Amino acid sequence: MTEKHLSSQFDSELANLSSHLLAMGGLVESQLRQALMALTDQSDEIAEAVMAGELRVNAMEIAIDEELTRIIARRQPAAVDLRLLLSVARVTANLERAGDEAAKIARMVRSIMSAGSSSLPLSDLRLACDLAAELIAKSLDAFARLDTATAITILKDDIAVDREFDGFVRKLVTYMMEDPRTISASLSLLFIAKAIERIGDHAKNIAESVIYVVKGADVRHRSLTEAEAEIADIADARIDIGQVHYE
């Protein structure tokens, strides 16, 4: 009876932790979409709001880390429970860094506005930024459900973000060669494109954490083919994050 009671308490703690993590993810996703809006609308006000949101994301990261520390110290988890909690720490760190990239985009938008360049291909970044924001949302959903199939999809989609980045860089080089007066603003746009590419990387890292929790395999720095091989024997691996504690 005591063991069941403790298990119930642990499940409640995991559910609470999951709620805080998803709230942080929702804020970061909102930052990304606002950063895109600031870019396309050339809005200093929206850019300022994105940068202000960075402080909230940082505070949420600290709060989740403290909550994790308390749970680990109190429960001394093992096996899948420990992998889950370690992965929550990874996800939190990646979300905080994605929030940093959103703030960087906002700062670069203000720099572009100061340069006064209106001929640059600002709209070309919309697809990449939308895709990166979608990847963050999908990666959080995959982590909440521990859905390895969606995790693999995200690893594939990150390749598309990388391709968008490479194509945009080539286009920017052409702009700078044709009109040297655009070099300063083009460099700011390049930093934005790189920030978007890194956001895709953070979504990929979160997806890799899903595979780590479910399979116990660390697929970081491994190829997509190797990651797919690790989960090939998992049939419809979808588990709710609040249902992970099996004892």
C-alpha positions as CSV (number, residue, x, y, z in Angstrom):
1,M,0.0,0.0,0.0
2,T,2.9,2.4,0.8
3,E,4.6,1.6,-2.5
4,K,1.4,2.4,-4.4
5,H,1.0,5.6,-2.5
6,L,4.6,6.7,-3.2
7,S,4.2,5.7,-6.9
8,S,1.0,7.9,-7.1
9,Q,2.9,10.8,-5.5
10,F,5.8,10.4,-8.0
11,D,3.3,10.3,-10.9
12,S,1.8,13.5,-9.7
13,E,5.2,15.1,-9.5
14,L,6.0,14.0,-13.0
15,A,2.7,15.4,-14.3
16,N,3.4,18.7,-12.5
17,L,6.9,18.8,-14.0
18,S,5.5,18.1,-17.5
19,S,3.0,20.9,-17.1
20,H,5.7,23.4,-16.3
21,L,7.9,22.2,-19.1
22,L,5.2,22.5,-21.7
23,A,4.3,26.0,-20.4
24,M,8.0,27.0,-20.9
25,G,7.8,25.5,-24.4
26,G,4.7,27.4,-25.2
27,L,6.3,30.6,-24.3
28,V,9.4,29.9,-26.4
29,E,7.2,29.0,-29.4
30,S,5.3,32.3,-28.9
31,Q,8.6,34.1,-28.8
32,L,9.7,32.6,-32.1
33,R,6.4,33.5,-33.9
34,Q,6.6,37.0,-32.5
35,A,10.2,37.3,-33.7
36,L,9.0,36.3,-37.2
37,M,6.3,39.0,-36.9
38,A,8.8,41.6,-35.9
39,L,10.9,40.7,-38.9
40,T,8.1,40.7,-41.5
41,D,6.3,43.8,-40.1
42,Q,9.6,45.6,-39.2
43,S,8.1,46.3,-35.7
44,D,10.4,47.6,-33.0
45,E,7.6,47.2,-30.5
46,I,7.2,43.5,-31.2
47,A,11.0,43.0,-31.2
48,E,11.2,44.6,-27.8
49,A,8.5,42.3,-26.4
50,V,10.4,39.3,-27.6
51,M,13.6,40.4,-25.8
52,A,11.6,41.1,-22.7
53,G,10.2,37.5,-22.8
54,E,13.7,36.1,-22.6
55,L,13.8,36.9,-18.9
56,R,10.6,34.9,-18.3
57,V,12.1,31.9,-20.1
58,N,15.3,32.1,-18.0
59,A,13.2,32.2,-14.8
60,M,11.2,29.2,-15.9
61,E,14.4,27.3,-16.7
62,I,15.7,27.9,-13.1
63,A,12.4,26.9,-11.5
64,I,12.2,23.6,-13.5
65,D,15.9,22.8,-12.6
66,E,15.1,23.4,-8.9
67,E,12.1,21.2,-9.2
68,L,14.1,18.4,-10.9
69,T,16.8,18.6,-8.2
70,R,14.1,18.1,-5.5
71,I,12.5,15.2,-7.2
72,I,15.8,13.4,-7.9
73,A,17.0,13.9,-4.3
74,R,13.7,12.7,-2.8
75,R,12.9,9.8,-5.1
76,Q,16.4,8.6,-6.2
77,P,14.9,7.3,-9.5
78,A,16.4,4.5,-11.6
79,A,16.0,3.1,-15.1
80,V,13.4,4.8,-17.2
81,D,12.4,7.2,-14.5
82,L,16.0,8.5,-14.3
83,R,16.3,8.8,-18.0
84,L,13.1,10.8,-18.1
85,L,14.2,13.3,-15.5
86,L,17.7,13.6,-17.2
87,S,15.9,14.2,-20.5
88,V,13.7,16.9,-18.9
89,A,16.9,18.7,-18.0
90,R,18.1,18.5,-21.6
91,V,14.8,19.7,-23.0
92,T,14.7,22.6,-20.6
93,A,18.2,23.7,-21.6
94,N,17.4,23.4,-25.3
95,L,14.2,25.5,-24.9
96,E,16.2,28.2,-23.0
97,R,18.7,28.3,-25.9
98,A,15.9,28.4,-28.5
99,G,14.5,31.4,-26.5
100,D,17.9,33.0,-26.7
101,E,17.9,32.6,-30.5
102,A,14.5,34.2,-30.7
103,A,15.8,37.2,-28.7
104,K,18.8,37.3,-31.0
105,I,16.5,37.5,-34.0
106,A,14.6,40.4,-32.4
107,R,17.9,42.3,-31.8
108,M,18.9,41.7,-35.4
109,V,15.5,43.0,-36.6
110,R,16.2,46.3,-34.8
111,S,19.7,46.4,-36.4
112,I,18.2,46.0,-39.9
113,M,15.6,48.7,-39.2
114,S,18.4,51.1,-38.2
115,A,20.3,50.3,-41.4
116,G,17.1,51.2,-43.4
117,S,17.5,48.5,-46.0
118,S,14.2,47.6,-47.6
119,S,15.4,45.7,-50.6
120,L,16.6,42.6,-48.8
121,P,14.7,39.3,-49.1
122,L,13.1,39.4,-45.6
123,S,10.1,37.4,-46.7
124,D,12.4,34.5,-47.7
125,L,13.0,33.7,-44.0
126,R,9.3,33.2,-43.3
127,L,9.2,29.6,-44.4
128,A,12.3,28.6,-42.4
129,C,11.2,30.5,-39.3
130,D,7.7,29.0,-39.5
131,L,9.2,25.5,-39.9
132,A,11.5,26.0,-36.9
133,A,8.6,27.1,-34.7
134,E,6.6,24.1,-35.9
135,L,9.5,21.8,-35.0
136,I,9.7,23.2,-31.5
137,A,5.9,22.6,-31.1
138,K,6.1,19.1,-32.6
139,S,9.2,18.1,-30.5
140,L,7.4,19.1,-27.3
141,D,4.3,17.2,-28.2
142,A,6.5,14.2,-29.0
143,F,8.2,14.5,-25.7
144,A,4.9,14.8,-23.8
145,R,3.7,11.6,-25.4
146,L,7.1,10.0,-25.7
147,D,6.3,9.4,-29.4
148,T,9.4,8.0,-31.2
149,A,7.7,8.0,-34.6
150,T,7.2,11.8,-34.4
151,A,10.7,12.2,-33.0
152,I,12.1,10.6,-36.2
153,T,10.0,12.9,-38.4
154,I,11.5,15.9,-36.6
155,L,15.0,14.6,-37.2
156,K,14.1,14.5,-40.9
157,D,12.5,17.9,-40.9
158,D,15.6,19.5,-39.3
159,I,17.4,18.6,-42.5
160,A,14.9,20.7,-44.4
161,V,15.7,23.7,-42.1
162,D,19.4,23.2,-42.8
163,R,18.7,23.2,-46.6
164,E,16.7,26.5,-46.3
165,F,19.6,28.0,-44.4
166,D,22.1,27.0,-47.1
167,G,19.9,28.3,-49.9
168,F,19.3,31.6,-48.1
169,V,23.1,32.2,-47.5
170,R,23.7,31.8,-51.2
171,K,21.0,34.3,-52.0
172,L,22.4,36.8,-49.5
173,V,25.9,36.5,-51.0
174,T,24.4,37.5,-54.4
175,Y,22.7,40.5,-52.9
176,M,25.9,41.7,-51.3
177,M,27.9,41.2,-54.5
178,E,25.3,43.2,-56.5
179,D,25.0,46.0,-54.0
180,P,27.8,46.5,-51.4
181,R,25.6,49.0,-49.6
182,T,23.5,46.1,-48.3
183,I,26.4,44.3,-46.7
184,S,25.7,45.6,-43.2
185,A,22.0,44.7,-43.2
186,S,22.7,41.4,-45.0
187,L,25.1,40.3,-42.3
188,S,22.3,41.0,-39.7
189,L,20.0,38.9,-41.9
190,L,22.6,36.2,-42.0
191,F,22.7,36.1,-38.2
192,I,18.9,35.7,-38.2
193,A,19.1,32.8,-40.6
194,K,21.7,31.1,-38.5
195,A,19.5,31.6,-35.3
196,I,16.6,29.9,-37.1
197,E,18.9,27.0,-38.1
198,R,20.0,26.6,-34.5
199,I,16.4,26.6,-33.3
200,G,15.8,23.6,-35.6
201,D,18.9,22.0,-34.0
202,H,17.3,22.5,-30.6
203,A,14.1,20.9,-31.7
204,K,16.1,18.0,-33.0
205,N,17.9,17.7,-29.7
206,I,14.5,17.4,-27.9
207,A,13.4,14.7,-30.4
208,E,16.6,12.8,-29.6
209,S,15.7,12.9,-25.9
210,V,12.4,11.1,-26.7
211,I,14.4,8.2,-28.2
212,Y,16.7,8.2,-25.2
213,V,13.8,8.0,-22.7
214,V,11.9,5.2,-24.6
215,K,14.8,3.2,-25.9
216,G,17.7,4.1,-23.6
217,A,19.8,4.8,-26.6
218,D,21.7,8.1,-27.0
219,V,21.5,9.0,-30.7
220,R,23.1,12.4,-30.4
221,H,25.8,13.0,-33.1
222,R,24.5,9.9,-34.9
223,S,23.0,9.6,-38.4
224,L,19.3,9.6,-39.2
225,T,19.7,6.0,-40.4
226,E,21.3,4.9,-37.1
227,A,18.5,6.7,-35.1
228,E,15.8,4.9,-37.1
229,A,17.6,1.6,-36.5
230,E,17.5,2.1,-32.7
231,I,13.7,2.4,-32.6
232,A,12.9,-0.1,-35.4
233,D,11.8,-2.7,-32.9
234,I,9.5,-0.4,-31.0
235,A,5.9,-0.9,-32.0
236,D,3.8,2.3,-31.8
237,A,6.0,3.7,-29.0
238,R,3.6,6.3,-27.6
239,I,3.5,6.8,-23.8
240,D,2.2,9.7,-21.8
241,I,4.9,11.4,-19.8
242,G,2.8,11.1,-16.7
243,Q,2.6,7.3,-17.1
244,V,6.3,6.6,-17.2
245,H,6.6,5.4,-13.6
246,Y,6.1,1.6,-13.7
247,E,6.9,0.5,-10.2
